[in-house]
Amino acid sequence: MNLSIKHLIGLEGVPREDLDIIFDTSFSFREVLERPVKKVPTLKGKTIVNLFFENSTRTKMSFDLAEKRLSADSISFAASSSSLSKGETFKDTIKNIHAMKIDAVVMRHPTPGSAKLLSQFVDAVIINAGDGTHEHPTQAILDMMSIKEKFGDFKGLKVSIIGDILHSRVALSNIYGLKTMGAELMVCGPPTFMPKGIEHLGVRVTHNIMEALEWSDVINVLRIQMERQGKSLIPSLKEYREVFGITREKLEKIHKNLTIMHPGPINRGVEIDSEIADSEHSIILHQVLNGVASRMAILYLLVGGLK
Amino acid sequence: MHIHEFNGKLLLKNGTILDPFNNQEYKSDILFEKGVIAEIGENLSEAGMDKVLDASKMYVSPGFVDIHVHFREPGNEIAETLESGAKAALAGGFTKVCTMPNTSPCVDNEAEVLAVYRKTAHLPTDVYPIAAITQGREGKVITEMAILKRAGAVGFSDDGTPLANGQILRNALEYSQITGNAIINHAEDPELRGNGIMNEGLASTQTGLPGNPSIAEETMINRDIEVARFTGGRLHVPHVSTAGSVDLIRRAKATGVHITAEVTPHHLSLTDEYMKTFDANGKVAPPLRTENDRKALIAGLKDGTIDAIATDHAPHVIDVKETTLDLASFGMIGLESAFGLIMTKLYHEEQMPLLDIIKKLTINPAKIMNLTLPEFKVGEKANVTVFSADEWWVFSRKNVESRSHNSPFFGTEMTGKAKLIVKDNFIVNC
């Protein structure tokens, strides 16, 4: 069971065979996480660096935990990107990592392409924990694992991604991954949150939330931020909730149960109301647990086989 | 590349002369003596020559003219000097270049204009400074255009910094009519461009990189055209990049606006798909656009909407390119790769006639900057570039005379290469 990929930079172009291996391995580690003793010696002697140039709580903790449970030696480096002279620092960081001969780097960085840049200059496995508004492949893998856990298969399954698609790395990775797995996709949000040409990626596009809800089996609701890169692309969070927020009123109009997902952190009362996020149809906390399991799988598959 | 001083008699034999002044193509020998054309004709005698060069299977053109280069002197000599830039021009077949004024300090005063001439007088390349439109390139008060012209400025531009204020543009397009020089405005609406790094479209959606939409360029070109129409001033549009811009310029020309336009070799060769490599060398302003735009630029060149090809040669040291894309500087070097790309794309792929291509590289750009070119006549100064239309080569770092190496074209196969320049009393092996 070897992956064809050497790094995990994004899900664009990652073949279905690789994703199947990752899911199978993820469910095995999920079983490990249900045991009283959750630690395995799989990555003993391997060194992993977690480089976070951008704030993260959930993803960083999830990787930390995955590394510890695999018995890897890991260190974390958090740098507030705005407080550093980023250019020289990034290049010097790359050179330093290269010199220190470590096995893998997990990196989050605010700039698209930074994970790829790192992989070109460093002789280590690179795992992208989010590069700006480009991709967040491990999030999409844990999202897909959570869908698979509930539905068993992706074929013909209708998944909507709702919110700020333009600034979302989660949306892009989910689109690539779910398309590869055979799901059908729709994106929904205000036109100012829709990136140009998104329809050419094989997704339906709508600005009508009811259309999205009626069409979907699963909705993945994205976090909404008022200010993005100095631009106010929506007038207010209040109006966003009224038009696009996932509320009981909207869900009651469709006569079926939708599976509710959210990559976190949640703005309760903006993109989704509390009673929906905490409802029986929400699999948001499964996503969190599956995040640790799938990151263990990814680390094991990419780093474990190294001599 | 080698530059030799040569004061004797040079016979260039059997070349095919491309004469854009008279729209002619013919086989002829040319005899140069002391930097001047002494004789043109077939089967000139080799007797008494100090040097005889065989140019059979070669074309002989007026030296190429590039009206848009950035040499970084004064201020950033680590990236390029006037001398290194002038040598890069020769390596690419260019004998005349016009430098943009965004140096530090900028070329907005008589002394800086004169300094460009003084520092390049000893070189074969003629380097003509374009001066700033506004003092300090701050977009507020226009420069002393008459004095700058007297000192030798050939055009006016705040290049890199769009003239956002329409009133200042109007002022410049009116006042510059006393000098007869073109106003060159880098047309990108700063607000619509925002923090855009690449063209906004499917490729920016796939890379997640902030998009710079085509409307940022088109809305400003549209404004510039209407102000030029209203004032009767002379507007030159640098580095046109979108299909919409080509349409706007085509309609403006048809309705009598005094407008000219240029396009870069990189916008003719690459598209925004290149940015999927995340190579910072593809980060240019305006950005690489779509295949549809690239085709429209070629159509605009063919039908005369776009007058000239200019490189926008923009050297940067590696540190500002080998970094994350948000921090990387805009621009790529272009002088040494330009002719190979032009021949590959326009001559070999698009079957554009050689004489038409040569006009876009010689008399058309010269006219935009009011430069007089020596013709193929006895008594005219030597100013020819000899090139092969069919030589296959791979562009590499060894072809680069520039101090900087920020090019996405290393490793690119090209067909067509500048081989030799005879300029005044210099012979240059490109």
Interface residues (C-beta under 8 A of the other chain):
Chain A: E12 K86 G87 E88 F90 K91 H109 P110 T111 P112 G113 S114 K116 L117 D131 G132 T133 H134 E135 R169 L172 P195 K196 G197 I198 H200 L201 Q229 G230 K231
Chain B: G194 N195 E200 G201 L202 A203 S204 T205 Q206 T207 G208 L209 P210 G211 P213 F278 D319 V320 E322 T323 T324 L325 D326 L327
